[in-house]
Amino acid sequence: MSDVLAQAVEPDEYAGRVRRVRQAMSERDLGALVVTDPANLFYLTGYDAWSFYTPQCLVIPAEGEPHLFARAMDAAGAAFSCNLRAEQVHGYPENLVHRPDVHPFDWIASTARDLVPTGAEVGIEGDSHFFSARAYLALAAGLPQNRLVDTRELVNWVRLVKSPHELAQLRVAGSIAATAMRIALDQLEPGRRQCDLVAEILAAQAIGTPEHGGDYPAIVPMLPTGDAAGTPHLTWTDRPFRVGEATTIELAGVFGRYHAPLARTMMLGDPPRRLAEVAKVVAEGMQVTLTAIRPGVTGHTVHAAFNDVIAAHGLVKESRIGYSIGIGYPPDWGERTVSLRAGEHTLLAAGMAFHVILGMWMDGWGYELSEPVLVTPTGVERLTDLPQELTIRR
């Protein structure tokens, strides 16, 4: 394996990850697992390329070596980032790409058939963003002696507790997030176009810090402004920022595909009283929330702690207040496992990582404050050191 692009992950760590996945497979009596989420491919093999827009997967048999299947031109790139040997990487023919009459998973199923025990159930990632309905149908037709079953994010749950290597990656990502956010807050000025500010943010995310270069984020910077600030997940336009308007900024620092998301709010001019008051309540809620996070509690308990704070001020937040994070690829930086919300009864454990996001989206205005954090044996570790307050530029 070439070390040109590979992150410093020890072979034993990869082996441990596959071993834990196989243990989860055994508990579900799976004869094989077909992994299609690019974050999970990276976690298990180190494979990292912008190739996920075409079909690709890792087949993990209950016994024997995992095998990676990708487009021929992308399979060649596995040598630069993947921990698998050449004989474990297979490239399907280029003439299968974007055809209405055949599908790459026809070829993948045929080639991988010897890895799958006859009659065994085969796990699939049914909610993976890049495993299409046609891919499922082709795989099912190509493995007629097997039953495909949804694993409900099996690998994602294995990823939930991070290793020391992963925690180190997240800490670097946090330093990049803080740098990018400082630049965003410093450069947001009246009259400047939104797109020009985003160019500064994107550059900061790529440049990283003097010690560590950055990576591209799974989600582009989001900065709803003015009336649109009451709605999350909007990106940007070429409209200039104006005095009297607030902007919520959400971005991520990325290192080695590990994401540390971060959100802050800036007000140009004097803030309306309602915005200033909500900012103070949310800051109090953040402190209570971070204090509540520790091993052995549930996401339900953490959510209740925050909800008690805002309810005392007559405020309501219907959406969750956090979710697990780690490796991310477009279109999402969340792990899709544990959420901090009512009814979440998974016990938190040291080594988990969360994006605690306290977004208050109102009618025509909003406020957003978030922190990427690690769960430690005694509580929580913040990955950034920015003030948790409304930023005001008069």
C-alpha distance (Angstrom), angle and dihedral (degrees) to the residues before:
residue distance angle dihedral
M1 . . .
S2 3.79 . .
D3 3.80 116.2 .
V4 3.82 94.2 -153.1
L5 3.79 94.7 107.1
A6 3.80 103.2 7.4
Q7 3.78 120.8 117.9
A8 3.80 116.5 -129.4
V9 3.80 97.0 -93.0
E10 3.78 114.2 149.3
P11 3.84 117.7 -127.5
D12 3.80 89.6 -121.7
E13 3.78 89.9 58.9
Y14 3.80 92.1 54.2
A15 3.80 89.5 46.8
G16 3.79 90.3 51.9
R17 3.79 91.8 50.8
V18 3.80 92.4 51.9
R19 3.80 90.3 44.8
R20 3.82 91.7 54.5
V21 3.80 91.0 47.6
R22 3.80 90.1 50.9
Q23 3.80 90.0 50.6
A24 3.81 89.3 54.3
M25 3.81 89.2 47.1
S26 3.80 90.6 51.9
E27 3.80 91.2 52.0
R28 3.81 87.8 57.2
D29 3.83 95.8 41.1
L30 3.81 93.2 -119.0
G31 3.79 118.2 166.0
A32 3.79 92.0 -161.4
L33 3.79 141.4 -4.2
V34 3.81 126.7 -139.3
V35 3.82 109.3 -153.1
T36 3.81 115.9 -162.2
D37 3.82 104.9 156.2
P38 3.84 105.2 105.3
A39 3.81 90.4 -142.5
N40 3.79 89.5 57.1
L41 3.80 92.0 46.1
F42 3.80 88.0 54.2
Y43 3.80 92.6 46.2
L44 3.79 93.6 52.1
T45 3.81 101.7 36.6
G46 3.82 110.8 8.5
Y47 3.82 90.3 -116.7
D48 3.81 107.1 158.5
A49 3.81 123.6 173.2
W50 3.79 139.6 121.3
S51 3.78 88.7 -107.2
F52 3.79 100.6 108.6
Y53 3.81 92.8 100.6
T54 3.81 86.6 77.2
P55 3.82 123.8 54.0
Q56 3.79 115.7 -79.8
C57 3.77 135.4 151.5
L58 3.77 148.0 166.8
V59 3.80 115.7 -125.9
I60 3.80 112.8 -152.8
P61 3.81 112.5 -171.1
A62 3.78 119.2 -156.9
E63 3.81 85.8 -113.3
G64 3.79 128.5 22.5
E65 3.78 133.9 31.3
P66 3.83 126.1 -38.4
H67 3.81 116.4 -111.5
L68 3.79 128.1 -152.0
F69 3.81 120.6 -143.6
A70 3.80 121.0 -166.4
R71 3.78 143.0 142.2
A72 3.82 109.4 -63.0
M73 3.80 95.4 -111.8
D74 3.81 90.6 48.4
A75 3.78 95.0 44.7
A76 3.81 86.6 62.5
G77 3.81 88.7 59.1
A78 3.80 91.9 57.3
A79 3.80 88.2 82.9
F80 3.81 89.1 70.1
S81 3.79 99.7 52.2
C82 3.79 111.0 9.0
N83 3.80 127.4 94.4
L84 3.82 93.2 -149.5
R85 3.77 124.2 103.3
A86 3.80 119.6 -111.1
E87 3.79 92.8 -103.5
Q88 3.81 89.4 57.9
V89 3.82 93.3 58.0
H90 3.80 121.2 78.6
G91 3.79 128.9 -173.4
Y92 3.78 120.3 -155.6
P93 3.82 118.8 -141.7
E94 3.79 118.4 -81.3
N95 3.80 91.5 -128.0
L96 3.82 89.5 70.9
V97 3.81 93.7 65.1
H98 3.81 115.4 111.5
R99 3.79 98.3 -11.1
P100 3.82 123.0 150.9
D101 3.82 94.4 -152.2
V102 3.80 102.1 47.2
H103 3.78 135.1 26.0
P104 3.82 133.4 -148.0
F105 3.80 89.8 -122.2
D106 3.82 88.4 64.1
W107 3.81 86.6 65.0
I108 3.79 94.3 38.3
A109 3.80 92.9 52.6
S110 3.78 92.2 48.3
T111 3.79 93.4 47.6
A112 3.81 94.7 44.0
R113 3.81 96.1 45.3
D114 3.80 93.7 102.1
L115 3.82 89.6 57.2
V116 3.79 93.0 58.4
P117 3.82 119.5 74.5
T118 3.80 112.5 -125.6
G119 3.79 111.6 -101.9
A120 3.80 94.5 10.0
E121 3.76 123.2 130.0
V122 3.82 113.4 -108.3
G123 3.78 119.3 -148.9
I124 3.80 120.2 -136.8
E125 3.79 133.3 -176.3
G126 3.78 96.6 -115.4
D127 3.81 95.0 -177.6
S128 3.81 97.1 43.0
H129 3.80 110.3 132.2
F130 3.81 93.2 -133.5
F131 3.82 101.0 43.1
S132 3.78 102.5 93.1
A133 3.79 130.5 -162.0
R134 3.82 89.5 -107.6
A135 3.79 90.0 51.4
Y136 3.80 90.4 52.9
L137 3.80 93.0 48.2
A138 3.81 92.3 48.2
L139 3.81 92.4 48.4
A140 3.81 91.8 47.9
A141 3.80 92.0 49.1
G142 3.80 91.2 47.5
L143 3.82 93.1 52.0
P144 3.82 101.4 44.6
Q145 3.82 93.1 158.6
N146 3.78 92.1 57.5
R147 3.79 136.3 67.6
L148 3.80 118.0 -134.0
V149 3.81 114.5 -139.3
D150 3.79 130.6 -175.6
T151 3.81 111.7 -113.5
R152 3.81 94.6 -159.5
E153 3.81 95.2 -129.8
L154 3.80 96.2 -43.9
V155 3.82 95.0 167.3
N156 3.81 92.1 42.0
W157 3.80 89.6 58.8
V158 3.80 91.0 48.9
R159 3.81 87.0 54.2
L160 3.80 92.7 53.7
V161 3.83 98.2 94.8
K162 3.80 109.8 53.6
S163 3.79 127.8 -139.3
P164 3.82 121.5 -128.5
H165 3.82 88.3 -98.2
E166 3.80 91.3 54.6
L167 3.79 93.1 46.5
A168 3.80 88.8 53.7
Q169 3.81 90.5 51.3
L170 3.81 90.5 51.1
R171 3.79 92.1 50.5
V172 3.79 90.3 55.1
A173 3.81 89.9 47.0
G174 3.80 88.3 53.2
S175 3.79 92.0 54.4
I176 3.81 89.7 51.5
A177 3.81 91.1 48.3
A178 3.79 91.1 52.6
T179 3.80 91.5 49.3
A180 3.80 92.7 49.3
M181 3.81 92.4 47.4
R182 3.79 93.0 49.5
I183 3.80 89.0 53.2
A184 3.80 90.9 48.0
L185 3.80 92.9 51.5
D186 3.80 93.0 43.7
Q187 3.80 94.3 49.2
L188 3.83 100.2 42.4
E189 3.79 102.7 105.1
P190 3.82 137.4 156.5
G191 3.79 111.5 -87.5
R192 3.77 95.6 20.1
R193 3.79 116.0 121.6
Q194 3.78 117.6 -113.5
C195 3.81 90.9 -128.4
D196 3.81 91.3 55.4
L197 3.80 91.2 54.8
V198 3.80 91.0 47.9
A199 3.81 89.2 53.8
E200 3.82 87.8 57.9
I201 3.82 91.3 48.7
L202 3.80 93.9 48.4
A203 3.78 90.6 49.1
A204 3.81 90.9 50.0
Q205 3.80 91.3 50.3
A206 3.81 91.2 52.6
I207 3.80 96.3 41.9
G208 3.79 93.5 47.9
T209 3.80 114.7 176.2
P210 3.82 132.5 -35.7
E211 3.81 87.7 -98.6
H212 3.81 100.0 43.7
G213 3.80 132.7 25.4
G214 3.79 118.2 -134.3
D215 3.79 133.4 -123.7
Y216 3.80 135.6 -141.1
P217 3.81 115.4 -80.5
A218 3.78 125.9 -120.2
I219 3.82 87.6 -129.4
V220 3.78 125.1 35.8
P221 3.81 119.4 -123.8
M222 3.79 112.8 -72.7
L223 3.79 121.8 -153.6
P224 3.79 116.7 164.6
T225 3.81 107.7 -169.4
G226 3.80 136.3 -161.2
D227 3.80 113.1 -20.1
A228 3.81 89.0 -1.5
A229 3.82 90.4 62.2
G230 3.79 87.3 85.5
T231 3.80 88.8 68.9
P232 3.82 123.1 64.7
H233 3.80 128.4 -142.3
L234 3.80 98.1 36.8
T235 3.79 114.9 137.0
W236 3.84 123.5 -159.0
T237 3.78 146.6 -66.5
D238 3.81 134.4 -165.0
R239 3.80 89.9 -97.2
P240 3.84 114.8 125.0
F241 3.78 122.1 -116.8
R242 3.80 112.7 -107.1
V243 3.78 136.9 -153.6
G244 3.78 110.4 -103.5
E245 3.81 94.4 37.0
A246 3.78 132.0 103.9
T247 3.81 125.0 -145.5
T248 3.79 126.5 -158.6
I249 3.80 111.6 -149.7
E250 3.81 122.0 -160.2
L251 3.79 121.0 177.0
A252 3.78 140.3 140.7
G253 3.75 138.2 -128.7
V254 3.79 110.8 -137.4
F255 3.79 130.7 -162.7
G256 3.78 123.6 169.1
R257 3.84 88.1 -12.3
Y258 3.84 91.1 -58.1
H259 3.80 111.3 128.3
A260 3.79 131.8 -147.6
P261 3.83 106.9 -174.6
L262 3.79 119.3 -158.9
A263 3.82 135.4 -177.4
R264 3.79 134.3 -168.4
T265 3.81 136.1 163.2
M266 3.80 128.1 -130.7
M267 3.80 127.7 -163.3
L268 3.81 121.9 -158.6
G269 3.79 105.2 -149.6
D270 3.79 129.1 -6.1
P271 3.82 111.0 -20.4
P272 3.80 120.0 -123.5
R273 3.78 111.4 -105.5
R274 3.81 92.7 -112.4
L275 3.81 91.6 55.6
A276 3.81 93.4 47.2
E277 3.79 91.3 48.8
V278 3.81 94.3 48.0
A279 3.81 90.0 48.8
K280 3.81 90.2 56.7
V281 3.79 92.7 47.3
V282 3.80 92.6 48.7
A283 3.82 91.3 48.3
E284 3.80 88.6 54.0
G285 3.79 89.3 46.1
M286 3.81 91.0 51.7
Q287 3.80 92.1 54.1
V288 3.80 91.6 48.8
T289 3.81 91.2 46.0
L290 3.79 94.4 50.7
T291 3.79 90.2 47.4
A292 3.81 89.7 52.5
I293 3.81 94.1 53.5
R294 3.80 111.5 94.9
P295 3.80 138.8 120.7
G296 3.79 115.3 -67.4
V297 3.81 98.9 27.6
T298 3.78 125.0 104.4
G299 3.78 132.2 -123.1
H300 3.80 85.8 -113.6
T301 3.80 91.0 59.8
V302 3.80 93.1 48.2
H303 3.79 91.6 48.8
A304 3.80 91.3 49.4
A305 3.81 91.0 53.7
F306 3.80 91.2 56.5
N307 3.77 93.4 41.0
D308 3.81 91.6 54.9
V309 3.82 89.4 57.1
I310 3.80 97.2 50.6
A311 3.81 94.5 38.5
A312 3.79 89.1 60.2
H313 3.81 86.8 61.9
G314 3.79 95.1 45.5
L315 3.81 94.5 -103.8
V316 3.80 128.3 135.3
K317 3.81 130.3 -162.4
E318 3.80 115.3 -170.3
S319 3.81 99.0 -178.5
R320 3.80 125.5 75.2
I321 3.79 119.4 -86.3
G322 3.78 98.5 -139.2
Y323 3.79 149.3 -5.8
S324 3.77 139.7 -160.3
I325 3.81 118.8 -83.2
G326 3.78 138.7 -172.0
I327 3.80 128.1 113.7
G328 3.80 113.7 25.6
Y329 3.79 138.8 -172.6
P330 3.81 128.2 171.3
P331 2.93 130.1 -41.9
D332 3.83 96.6 27.0
W333 3.80 141.9 21.1
G334 3.81 95.1 -161.9
E335 3.81 122.5 99.0
R336 3.83 94.7 -137.5
T337 3.80 94.3 -130.9
V338 3.82 124.3 91.1
S339 3.79 120.3 23.6
L340 3.79 128.7 -171.2
R341 3.79 98.5 -124.9
A342 3.78 143.7 108.4
G343 3.79 111.6 -66.1
E344 3.83 96.0 24.1
H345 3.79 105.5 129.3
T346 3.80 102.0 170.8
L347 3.79 109.0 124.1
L348 3.78 114.7 -119.6
A349 3.80 116.4 -124.2
A350 3.79 137.2 -168.5
G351 3.79 109.7 -87.2
M352 3.78 96.6 38.2
A353 3.82 118.2 122.1
F354 3.81 127.6 -150.8
H355 3.75 141.7 -175.1
V356 3.80 102.7 -138.1
I357 3.80 102.0 -158.5
L358 3.79 119.3 -178.4
G359 3.78 101.7 -174.8
M360 3.80 116.9 169.2
W361 3.78 107.8 -166.6
M362 3.78 113.0 -172.5
D363 3.79 135.6 174.0
G364 3.80 103.7 -65.2
W365 3.81 96.7 -16.3
G366 3.76 140.1 53.5
Y367 3.77 147.9 179.8
E368 3.79 128.2 -145.2
L369 3.79 131.5 -170.4
S370 3.79 123.8 165.3
E371 3.79 142.2 165.8
P372 3.80 133.9 -163.8
V373 3.80 107.8 -137.4
L374 3.78 142.9 175.9
V375 3.79 124.0 -139.0
T376 3.80 108.7 -126.0
P377 3.83 129.7 -169.4
T378 3.81 88.8 -96.4
G379 3.81 104.5 31.4
V380 3.77 135.0 -60.6
E381 3.80 139.1 -25.8
R382 3.80 120.3 -152.5
L383 3.80 115.6 -139.1
T384 3.81 94.2 -153.8
D385 3.78 134.7 41.4
L386 3.81 103.0 -150.4
P387 3.83 119.9 134.7
Q388 3.79 112.5 -94.9
E389 3.77 97.4 -132.6
L390 3.78 143.6 98.2
T391 3.81 108.7 -80.9
I392 3.80 111.4 -136.2
R393 3.80 126.6 -165.8
R394 3.79 113.8 -172.1
